[in-house]
Structure formats: C-alpha cells, structure tokens
Amino acid sequence: MRSLRALLELQRWQIEVLSDRLYSSDPGGIAAKRLLALKRSEAESLQAPKAVNDP
C-alpha cells in the first residue's frame, strides 16, 4: 500500500511539473505548446485516406 501511495504521489508531482511547464510563460512552456501543436497536426495529416467508394 505504501508503494502505491508513493507512486500516486510521484505521478501527481509529474503532472504538476508538466502542467507548469506547458502553461508557464517561460520559453519551455512555449516550446511544449509548439511540440503539442506539431504532434496534433501530424496526427491529423496521418489519417487514412478515403477510398473511392467511401462517402
């Protein structure tokens, strides 16, 4: 039980740190936002093309 609690606490800390980096006004936050935007645009462009008979 102690190890699960420690793991949960670690994950909460990681989320907090990542959130602070993502939404901060420093250059690291801007870089994270740009990286997320790039990943999203790549994911959208990688969608399967429609077949000829698809609506």
PQR file of N, CA, C, O and H, with PARSE charges and radii, in Angstrom:
ATOM      1  N   MET A   1       0.821  -1.192   0.000 -0.4000 1.5000
ATOM      2  CA  MET A   1       0.000   0.000   0.000 -0.0000 2.0000
ATOM      3  C   MET A   1       0.871   1.264   0.000  0.5500 1.7000
ATOM      4  O   MET A   1       0.550   2.252  -0.662 -0.5500 1.4000
ATOM      5  N   ARG A   2       1.964   1.215   0.745 -0.4000 1.5000
ATOM      6  CA  ARG A   2       2.861   2.369   0.782 -0.0000 2.0000
ATOM      7  C   ARG A   2       3.453   2.669  -0.584  0.5500 1.7000
ATOM      8  O   ARG A   2       3.574   3.827  -0.984 -0.5500 1.4000
ATOM      9  H   ARG A   2       2.224   0.413   1.282  0.4000 1.0000
ATOM     10  N   SER A   3       3.822   1.604  -1.297 -0.4000 1.5000
ATOM     11  CA  SER A   3       4.434   1.817  -2.618 -0.0000 2.0000
ATOM     12  C   SER A   3       3.415   2.402  -3.596  0.5500 1.7000
ATOM     13  O   SER A   3       3.771   3.230  -4.434 -0.5500 1.4000
ATOM     14  H   SER A   3       3.724   0.664  -0.971  0.4000 1.0000
ATOM     15  N   LEU A   4       2.157   1.981  -3.499 -0.4000 1.5000
ATOM     16  CA  LEU A   4       1.125   2.542  -4.373 -0.0000 2.0000
ATOM     17  C   LEU A   4       0.898   4.018  -4.066  0.5500 1.7000
ATOM     18  O   LEU A   4       0.723   4.834  -4.971 -0.5500 1.4000
ATOM     19  H   LEU A   4       1.868   1.308  -2.818  0.4000 1.0000
ATOM     20  N   ARG A   5       0.905   4.343  -2.793 -0.4000 1.5000
ATOM     21  CA  ARG A   5       0.733   5.737  -2.392 -0.0000 2.0000
ATOM     22  C   ARG A   5       1.911   6.580  -2.882  0.5500 1.7000
ATOM     23  O   ARG A   5       1.721   7.708  -3.337 -0.5500 1.4000
ATOM     24  H   ARG A   5       1.048   3.680  -2.058  0.4000 1.0000
ATOM     25  N   ALA A   6       3.117   6.038  -2.791 -0.4000 1.5000
ATOM     26  CA  ALA A   6       4.303   6.756  -3.262 -0.0000 2.0000
ATOM     27  C   ALA A   6       4.247   6.953  -4.775  0.5500 1.7000
ATOM     28  O   ALA A   6       4.605   8.015  -5.285 -0.5500 1.4000
ATOM     29  H   ALA A   6       3.271   5.121  -2.421  0.4000 1.0000
ATOM     30  N   LEU A   7       3.798   5.925  -5.485 -0.4000 1.5000
ATOM     31  CA  LEU A   7       3.670   6.024  -6.935 -0.0000 2.0000
ATOM     32  C   LEU A   7       2.633   7.078  -7.318  0.5500 1.7000
ATOM     33  O   LEU A   7       2.858   7.868  -8.234 -0.5500 1.4000
ATOM     34  H   LEU A   7       3.507   5.062  -5.071  0.4000 1.0000
ATOM     35  N   LEU A   8       1.517   7.090  -6.628 -0.4000 1.5000
ATOM     36  CA  LEU A   8       0.484   8.084  -6.884 -0.0000 2.0000
ATOM     37  C   LEU A   8       1.015   9.493  -6.627  0.5500 1.7000
ATOM     38  O   LEU A   8       0.755  10.410  -7.406 -0.5500 1.4000
ATOM     39  H   LEU A   8       1.334   6.448  -5.883  0.4000 1.0000
ATOM     40  N   GLU A   9       1.739   9.657  -5.563 -0.4000 1.5000
ATOM     41  CA  GLU A   9       2.318  10.966  -5.235 -0.0000 2.0000
ATOM     42  C   GLU A   9       3.317  11.397  -6.313  0.5500 1.7000
ATOM     43  O   GLU A   9       3.354  12.565  -6.699 -0.5500 1.4000
ATOM     44  H   GLU A   9       1.950   8.912  -4.930  0.4000 1.0000
ATOM     45  N   LEU A  10       4.122  10.453  -6.792 -0.4000 1.5000
ATOM     46  CA  LEU A  10       5.076  10.750  -7.865 -0.0000 2.0000
ATOM     47  C   LEU A  10       4.343  11.189  -9.128  0.5500 1.7000
ATOM     48  O   LEU A  10       4.735  12.161  -9.773 -0.5500 1.4000
ATOM     49  H   LEU A  10       4.092   9.504  -6.478  0.4000 1.0000
ATOM     50  N   GLN A  11       3.285  10.474  -9.476 -0.4000 1.5000
ATOM     51  CA  GLN A  11       2.524  10.820 -10.673 -0.0000 2.0000
ATOM     52  C   GLN A  11       1.873  12.192 -10.535  0.5500 1.7000
ATOM     53  O   GLN A  11       1.846  12.963 -11.494 -0.5500 1.4000
ATOM     54  H   GLN A  11       2.967   9.684  -8.951  0.4000 1.0000
ATOM     55  N   ARG A  12       1.357  12.496  -9.368 -0.4000 1.5000
ATOM     56  CA  ARG A  12       0.765  13.824  -9.142 -0.0000 2.0000
ATOM     57  C   ARG A  12       1.818  14.904  -9.324  0.5500 1.7000
ATOM     58  O   ARG A  12       1.550  15.942  -9.929 -0.5500 1.4000
ATOM     59  H   ARG A  12       1.380  11.869  -8.589  0.4000 1.0000
ATOM     60  N   TRP A  13       3.013  14.664  -8.805 -0.4000 1.5000
ATOM     61  CA  TRP A  13       4.093  15.628  -8.934 -0.0000 2.0000
ATOM     62  C   TRP A  13       4.476  15.806 -10.400  0.5500 1.7000
ATOM     63  O   TRP A  13       4.686  16.929 -10.858 -0.5500 1.4000
ATOM     64  H   TRP A  13       3.232  13.821  -8.314  0.4000 1.0000
ATOM     65  N   GLN A  14       4.567  14.683 -11.144 -0.4000 1.5000
ATOM     66  CA  GLN A  14       4.933  14.760 -12.557 -0.0000 2.0000
ATOM     67  C   GLN A  14       3.893  15.555 -13.347  0.5500 1.7000
ATOM     68  O   GLN A  14       4.245  16.367 -14.202 -0.5500 1.4000
ATOM     69  H   GLN A  14       4.396  13.771 -10.772  0.4000 1.0000
ATOM     70  N   ILE A  15       2.618  15.318 -13.059 -0.4000 1.5000
ATOM     71  CA  ILE A  15       1.552  16.050 -13.741 -0.0000 2.0000
ATOM     72  C   ILE A  15       1.644  17.538 -13.429  0.5500 1.7000
ATOM     73  O   ILE A  15       1.486  18.379 -14.314 -0.5500 1.4000
ATOM     74  H   ILE A  15       2.332  14.658 -12.365  0.4000 1.0000
ATOM     75  N   GLU A  16       1.898  17.849 -12.178 -0.4000 1.5000
ATOM     76  CA  GLU A  16       2.017  19.250 -11.771 -0.0000 2.0000
ATOM     77  C   GLU A  16       3.184  19.930 -12.483  0.5500 1.7000
ATOM     78  O   GLU A  16       3.047  21.050 -12.976 -0.5500 1.4000
ATOM     79  H   GLU A  16       2.027  17.165 -11.460  0.4000 1.0000
ATOM     80  N   VAL A  17       4.321  19.258 -12.536 -0.4000 1.5000
ATOM     81  CA  VAL A  17       5.501  19.826 -13.189 -0.0000 2.0000
ATOM     82  C   VAL A  17       5.249  20.015 -14.684  0.5500 1.7000
ATOM     83  O   VAL A  17       5.559  21.066 -15.244 -0.5500 1.4000
ATOM     84  H   VAL A  17       4.432  18.348 -12.136  0.4000 1.0000
ATOM     85  N   LEU A  18       4.681  18.987 -15.329 -0.4000 1.5000
ATOM     86  CA  LEU A  18       4.412  19.092 -16.759 -0.0000 2.0000
ATOM     87  C   LEU A  18       3.384  20.182 -17.050  0.5500 1.7000
ATOM     88  O   LEU A  18       3.508  20.920 -18.028 -0.5500 1.4000
ATOM     89  H   LEU A  18       4.429  18.133 -14.874  0.4000 1.0000
ATOM     90  N   SER A  19       2.386  20.274 -16.208 -0.4000 1.5000
ATOM     91  CA  SER A  19       1.368  21.308 -16.372 -0.0000 2.0000
ATOM     92  C   SER A  19       1.982  22.699 -16.211  0.5500 1.7000
ATOM     93  O   SER A  19       1.673  23.611 -16.978 -0.5500 1.4000
ATOM     94  H   SER A  19       2.284  19.675 -15.414  0.4000 1.0000
ATOM     95  N   ASP A  20       2.839  22.853 -15.229 -0.4000 1.5000
ATOM     96  CA  ASP A  20       3.515  24.136 -15.030 -0.0000 2.0000
ATOM     97  C   ASP A  20       4.370  24.499 -16.242  0.5500 1.7000
ATOM     98  O   ASP A  20       4.418  25.659 -16.651 -0.5500 1.4000
ATOM     99  H   ASP A  20       3.090  22.112 -14.606  0.4000 1.0000
ATOM    100  N   ARG A  21       5.033  23.516 -16.802 -0.4000 1.5000
ATOM    101  CA  ARG A  21       5.868  23.783 -17.984 -0.0000 2.0000
ATOM    102  C   ARG A  21       5.003  24.147 -19.177  0.5500 1.7000
ATOM    103  O   ARG A  21       5.339  25.052 -19.941 -0.5500 1.4000
ATOM    104  H   ARG A  21       4.995  22.574 -16.470  0.4000 1.0000
ATOM    105  N   LEU A  22       3.901  23.449 -19.338 -0.4000 1.5000
ATOM    106  CA  LEU A  22       3.045  23.659 -20.501 -0.0000 2.0000
ATOM    107  C   LEU A  22       2.385  25.030 -20.468  0.5500 1.7000
ATOM    108  O   LEU A  22       2.311  25.709 -21.491 -0.5500 1.4000
ATOM    109  H   LEU A  22       3.628  22.714 -18.718  0.4000 1.0000
ATOM    110  N   TYR A  23       1.909  25.437 -19.306 -0.4000 1.5000
ATOM    111  CA  TYR A  23       1.144  26.672 -19.218 -0.0000 2.0000
ATOM    112  C   TYR A  23       1.924  27.854 -18.658  0.5500 1.7000
ATOM    113  O   TYR A  23       1.343  28.905 -18.389 -0.5500 1.4000
ATOM    114  H   TYR A  23       1.969  24.885 -18.474  0.4000 1.0000
ATOM    115  N   SER A  24       3.218  27.697 -18.480 -0.4000 1.5000
ATOM    116  CA  SER A  24       4.016  28.803 -17.966 -0.0000 2.0000
ATOM    117  C   SER A  24       4.325  29.788 -19.080  0.5500 1.7000
ATOM    118  O   SER A  24       4.142  29.489 -20.260 -0.5500 1.4000
ATOM    119  H   SER A  24       3.690  26.842 -18.698  0.4000 1.0000
ATOM    120  N   SER A  25       4.791  30.960 -18.694 -0.4000 1.5000
ATOM    121  CA  SER A  25       5.110  31.986 -19.685 -0.0000 2.0000
ATOM    122  C   SER A  25       6.575  31.936 -20.111  0.5500 1.7000
ATOM    123  O   SER A  25       7.007  32.725 -20.951 -0.5500 1.4000
ATOM    124  H   SER A  25       4.939  31.204 -17.735  0.4000 1.0000
ATOM    125  N   ASP A  26       7.334  31.016 -19.538 -0.4000 1.5000
ATOM    126  CA  ASP A  26       8.749  30.931 -19.920 -0.0000 2.0000
ATOM    127  C   ASP A  26       8.904  30.176 -21.241  0.5500 1.7000
ATOM    128  O   ASP A  26       7.959  29.523 -21.684 -0.5500 1.4000
ATOM    129  H   ASP A  26       6.984  30.375 -18.856  0.4000 1.0000
ATOM    130  N   PRO A  27      10.074  30.253 -21.878 -0.5600 1.5000
ATOM    131  CA  PRO A  27      10.281  29.612 -23.181  0.2800 2.0000
ATOM    132  C   PRO A  27      10.000  28.110 -23.186  0.5500 1.7000
ATOM    133  O   PRO A  27       9.593  27.567 -24.213 -0.5500 1.4000
ATOM    134  N   GLY A  28      10.211  27.431 -22.059 -0.4000 1.5000
ATOM    135  CA  GLY A  28       9.920  25.994 -22.008 -0.0000 2.0000
ATOM    136  C   GLY A  28       8.450  25.714 -22.232  0.5500 1.7000
ATOM    137  O   GLY A  28       8.093  24.732 -22.883 -0.5500 1.4000
ATOM    138  H   GLY A  28      10.542  27.872 -21.225  0.4000 1.0000
ATOM    139  N   GLY A  29       7.588  26.576 -21.693 -0.4000 1.5000
ATOM    140  CA  GLY A  29       6.150  26.415 -21.881 -0.0000 2.0000
ATOM    141  C   GLY A  29       5.763  26.619 -23.337  0.5500 1.7000
ATOM    142  O   GLY A  29       4.916  25.907 -23.876 -0.5500 1.4000
ATOM    143  H   GLY A  29       7.878  27.374 -21.163  0.4000 1.0000
ATOM    144  N   ILE A  30       6.396  27.602 -23.963 -0.4000 1.5000
ATOM    145  CA  ILE A  30       6.118  27.875 -25.372 -0.0000 2.0000
ATOM    146  C   ILE A  30       6.567  26.697 -26.230  0.5500 1.7000
ATOM    147  O   ILE A  30       5.866  26.300 -27.161 -0.5500 1.4000
ATOM    148  H   ILE A  30       7.084  28.181 -23.525  0.4000 1.0000
ATOM    149  N   ALA A  31       7.727  26.143 -25.921 -0.4000 1.5000
ATOM    150  CA  ALA A  31       8.237  25.001 -26.679 -0.0000 2.0000
ATOM    151  C   ALA A  31       7.305  23.799 -26.534  0.5500 1.7000
ATOM    152  O   ALA A  31       7.049  23.083 -27.502 -0.5500 1.4000
ATOM    153  H   ALA A  31       8.296  26.465 -25.165  0.4000 1.0000
ATOM    154  N   ALA A  32       6.804  23.586 -25.332 -0.4000 1.5000
ATOM    155  CA  ALA A  32       5.896  22.458 -25.110 -0.0000 2.0000
ATOM    156  C   ALA A  32       4.609  22.644 -25.907  0.5500 1.7000
ATOM    157  O   ALA A  32       4.090  21.687 -26.482 -0.5500 1.4000
ATOM    158  H   ALA A  32       7.012  24.167 -24.546  0.4000 1.0000
ATOM    159  N   LYS A  33       4.097  23.858 -25.943 -0.4000 1.5000
ATOM    160  CA  LYS A  33       2.875  24.129 -26.709 -0.0000 2.0000
ATOM    161  C   LYS A  33       3.111  23.901 -28.195  0.5500 1.7000
ATOM    162  O   LYS A  33       2.267  23.336 -28.890 -0.5500 1.4000
ATOM    163  H   LYS A  33       4.518  24.636 -25.475  0.4000 1.0000
ATOM    164  N   ARG A  34       4.266  24.348 -28.672 -0.4000 1.5000
ATOM    165  CA  ARG A  34       4.583  24.153 -30.098 -0.0000 2.0000
ATOM    166  C   ARG A  34       4.719  22.671 -30.427  0.5500 1.7000
ATOM    167  O   ARG A  34       4.273  22.215 -31.480 -0.5500 1.4000
ATOM    168  H   ARG A  34       4.951  24.808 -28.107  0.4000 1.0000
ATOM    169  N   LEU A  35       5.342  21.922 -29.509 -0.4000 1.5000
ATOM    170  CA  LEU A  35       5.503  20.497 -29.737 -0.0000 2.0000
ATOM    171  C   LEU A  35       4.151  19.796 -29.785  0.5500 1.7000
ATOM    172  O   LEU A  35       3.921  18.942 -30.642 -0.5500 1.4000
ATOM    173  H   LEU A  35       5.704  22.292 -28.654  0.4000 1.0000
ATOM    174  N   LEU A  36       3.258  20.154 -28.868 -0.4000 1.5000
ATOM    175  CA  LEU A  36       1.916  19.568 -28.875 -0.0000 2.0000
ATOM    176  C   LEU A  36       1.170  19.921 -30.159  0.5500 1.7000
ATOM    177  O   LEU A  36       0.496  19.067 -30.735 -0.5500 1.4000
ATOM    178  H   LEU A  36       3.445  20.848 -28.172  0.4000 1.0000
ATOM    179  N   ALA A  37       1.282  21.153 -30.606 -0.4000 1.5000
ATOM    180  CA  ALA A  37       0.620  21.572 -31.841 -0.0000 2.0000
ATOM    181  C   ALA A  37       1.175  20.791 -33.032  0.5500 1.7000
ATOM    182  O   ALA A  37       0.421  20.387 -33.917 -0.5500 1.4000
ATOM    183  H   ALA A  37       1.830  21.846 -30.138  0.4000 1.0000
ATOM    184  N   LEU A  38       2.479  20.583 -33.052 -0.4000 1.5000
ATOM    185  CA  LEU A  38       3.100  19.807 -34.128 -0.0000 2.0000
ATOM    186  C   LEU A  38       2.610  18.369 -34.118  0.5500 1.7000
ATOM    187  O   LEU A  38       2.276  17.812 -35.164 -0.5500 1.4000
ATOM    188  H   LEU A  38       3.091  20.912 -32.333  0.4000 1.0000
ATOM    189  N   LYS A  39       2.566  17.764 -32.925 -0.4000 1.5000
ATOM    190  CA  LYS A  39       2.096  16.383 -32.810 -0.0000 2.0000
ATOM    191  C   LYS A  39       0.655  16.270 -33.286  0.5500 1.7000
ATOM    192  O   LYS A  39       0.302  15.323 -33.989 -0.5500 1.4000
ATOM    193  H   LYS A  39       2.837  18.216 -32.075  0.4000 1.0000
ATOM    194  N   ARG A  40      -0.180  17.236 -32.904 -0.4000 1.5000
ATOM    195  CA  ARG A  40      -1.588  17.208 -33.326 -0.0000 2.0000
ATOM    196  C   ARG A  40      -1.705  17.332 -34.836  0.5500 1.7000
ATOM    197  O   ARG A  40      -2.488  16.611 -35.455 -0.5500 1.4000
ATOM    198  H   ARG A  40       0.106  18.006 -32.334  0.4000 1.0000
ATOM    199  N   SER A  41      -0.943  18.230 -35.436 -0.4000 1.5000
ATOM    200  CA  SER A  41      -1.024  18.417 -36.881 -0.0000 2.0000
ATOM    201  C   SER A  41      -0.517  17.173 -37.620  0.5500 1.7000
ATOM    202  O   SER A  41      -1.055  16.801 -38.663 -0.5500 1.4000
ATOM    203  H   SER A  41      -0.307  18.815 -34.933  0.4000 1.0000
ATOM    204  N   GLU A  42       0.515  16.539 -37.075 -0.4000 1.5000
ATOM    205  CA  GLU A  42       0.999  15.294 -37.679 -0.0000 2.0000
ATOM    206  C   GLU A  42      -0.059  14.204 -37.581  0.5500 1.7000
ATOM    207  O   GLU A  42      -0.275  13.460 -38.537 -0.5500 1.4000
ATOM    208  H   GLU A  42       0.951  16.841 -36.228  0.4000 1.0000
ATOM    209  N   ALA A  43      -0.713  14.107 -36.439 -0.4000 1.5000
ATOM    210  CA  ALA A  43      -1.734  13.077 -36.240 -0.0000 2.0000
ATOM    211  C   ALA A  43      -2.904  13.297 -37.197  0.5500 1.7000
ATOM    212  O   ALA A  43      -3.458  12.338 -37.734 -0.5500 1.4000
ATOM    213  H   ALA A  43      -0.537  14.711 -35.662  0.4000 1.0000
ATOM    214  N   GLU A  44      -3.280  14.559 -37.410 -0.4000 1.5000
ATOM    215  CA  GLU A  44      -4.382  14.852 -38.325 -0.0000 2.0000
ATOM    216  C   GLU A  44      -4.003  14.522 -39.764  0.5500 1.7000
ATOM    217  O   GLU A  44      -4.835  14.035 -40.528 -0.5500 1.4000
ATOM    218  H   GLU A  44      -2.830  15.339 -36.974  0.4000 1.0000
ATOM    219  N   SER A  45      -2.767  14.781 -40.131 -0.4000 1.5000
ATOM    220  CA  SER A  45      -2.348  14.533 -41.509 -0.0000 2.0000
ATOM    221  C   SER A  45      -2.120  13.050 -41.782  0.5500 1.7000
ATOM    222  O   SER A  45      -2.054  12.635 -42.939 -0.5500 1.4000
ATOM    223  H   SER A  45      -2.091  15.177 -39.510  0.4000 1.0000
ATOM    224  N   LEU A  46      -1.999  12.253 -40.731 -0.4000 1.5000
ATOM    225  CA  LEU A  46      -1.758  10.823 -40.916 -0.0000 2.0000
ATOM    226  C   LEU A  46      -3.030   9.985 -40.948  0.5500 1.7000
ATOM    227  O   LEU A  46      -2.954   8.757 -40.948 -0.5500 1.4000
ATOM    228  H   LEU A  46      -2.053  12.589 -39.790  0.4000 1.0000
ATOM    229  N   GLN A  47      -4.190  10.621 -40.974 -0.4000 1.5000
ATOM    230  CA  GLN A  47      -5.427   9.854 -41.023 -0.0000 2.0000
ATOM    231  C   GLN A  47      -5.513   9.138 -42.360  0.5500 1.7000
ATOM    232  O   GLN A  47      -5.023   9.623 -43.379 -0.5500 1.4000
ATOM    233  H   GLN A  47      -4.252  11.619 -40.973  0.4000 1.0000
ATOM    234  N   ALA A  48      -6.143   7.981 -42.333 -0.4000 1.5000
ATOM    235  CA  ALA A  48      -6.241   7.154 -43.535 -0.0000 2.0000
ATOM    236  C   ALA A  48      -7.042   7.887 -44.611  0.5500 1.7000
ATOM    237  O   ALA A  48      -8.072   8.497 -44.323 -0.5500 1.4000
ATOM    238  H   ALA A  48      -6.541   7.587 -41.505  0.4000 1.0000
ATOM    239  N   PRO A  49      -6.565   7.823 -45.835 -0.5600 1.5000
ATOM    240  CA  PRO A  49      -7.314   8.465 -46.923  0.2800 2.0000
ATOM    241  C   PRO A  49      -8.608   7.706 -47.200  0.5500 1.7000
ATOM    242  O   PRO A  49      -8.703   6.500 -46.972 -0.5500 1.4000
ATOM    243  N   LYS A  50      -9.592   8.436 -47.691 -0.4000 1.5000
ATOM    244  CA  LYS A  50     -10.860   7.799 -48.021 -0.0000 2.0000
ATOM    245  C   LYS A  50     -10.707   6.988 -49.295  0.5500 1.7000
ATOM    246  O   LYS A  50     -10.007   7.393 -50.223 -0.5500 1.4000
ATOM    247  H   LYS A  50      -9.515   9.416 -47.876  0.4000 1.0000
ATOM    248  N   ALA A  51     -11.369   5.839 -49.331 -0.4000 1.5000
ATOM    249  CA  ALA A  51     -11.374   5.026 -50.547 -0.0000 2.0000
ATOM    250  C   ALA A  51     -12.319   5.663 -51.561  0.5500 1.7000
ATOM    251  O   ALA A  51     -13.099   6.553 -51.223 -0.5500 1.4000
ATOM    252  H   ALA A  51     -11.937   5.510 -48.577  0.4000 1.0000
ATOM    253  N   VAL A  52     -12.244   5.211 -52.774 -0.4000 1.5000
ATOM    254  CA  VAL A  52     -13.038   5.792 -53.836 -0.0000 2.0000
ATOM    255  C   VAL A  52     -14.539   5.667 -53.535  0.5500 1.7000
ATOM    256  O   VAL A  52     -15.308   6.576 -53.850 -0.5500 1.4000
ATOM    257  H   VAL A  52     -11.610   4.488 -53.048  0.4000 1.0000
ATOM    258  N   ASN A  53     -14.954   4.565 -52.935 -0.4000 1.5000
ATOM    259  CA  ASN A  53     -16.380   4.335 -52.691 -0.0000 2.0000
ATOM    260  C   ASN A  53     -16.858   4.862 -51.343  0.5500 1.7000
ATOM    261  O   ASN A  53     -18.046   4.760 -51.035 -0.5500 1.4000
ATOM    262  H   ASN A  53     -14.330   3.827 -52.679  0.4000 1.0000
ATOM    263  N   ASP A  54     -15.978   5.414 -50.546 -0.4000 1.5000
ATOM    264  CA  ASP A  54     -16.384   5.955 -49.248 -0.0000 2.0000
ATOM    265  C   ASP A  54     -17.137   7.269 -49.456  0.5500 1.7000
ATOM    266  O   ASP A  54     -16.803   8.043 -50.353 -0.5500 1.4000
ATOM    267  H   ASP A  54     -15.013   5.497 -50.797  0.4000 1.0000
ATOM    268  N   PRO A  55     -18.145   7.518 -48.635 -0.5600 1.5000
ATOM    269  CA  PRO A  55     -18.883   8.784 -48.762  0.2800 2.0000
ATOM    270  C   PRO A  55     -18.056   9.967 -48.317  0.5500 1.7000
ATOM    271  O   PRO A  55     -18.529  11.103 -48.361 -0.5500 1.4000
TER
END
